[in-house]
Structures are given as structure tokens and as C-alpha cells.
Amino acid sequence: MCVRSIRLDVVVADIHLLGVSFWLGALAPLLLIARHGDARRAAAAAERFRRAGARVVGALALAGLCLLCVLLGSASDCGAAATDATSS
């Protein structure tokens, strides 16, 4: 039986790309509703976008952190890079 290994970097990059796609793809319809819809409809759409967007931003941040650790090679390197970035 052949078992295919799942690469963490590919999975995390896919999650990151899906989050970015959602975020950018939702902005155009939201803008159209805000410009051409009534105020109630625009407010309801903005509320749905806010709720979904908060989850997506959380997933993007987590995926970005995971990608950073994958690219640097280890969690300790990831912590060192974060420390260096905040101290400069």
C-alpha cells in the first residue's frame, strides 16, 4: 500500500492562499453593496464580512507564523527571528 505523505508547508501555504483569496474576493461585492444597496443591506453585508473576516485573519496569521517556522527550519529559529525583528 502506498501512503502519500502530506507536506506541512504545502498545506499551510494553501490555507494562506485561500484566506487571501477570500479576503480579496469579498471586498469587491462588499464595495458594490455599499455603493448601490440600501443602508440595511450594506450593514448586514458588512457584519457578515466582519465575522468571517475575523476568522480568516486569524487563520492567515497562524498560517503565516507556520510558514515562517517552516522556512526558518525550527521553532527556535522562528522565535529568534521574531525577537530580532522586534528589536531592530
Helices and strands as residue ranges (DSSP letters): H 8-36, H 39-72, H 75-87
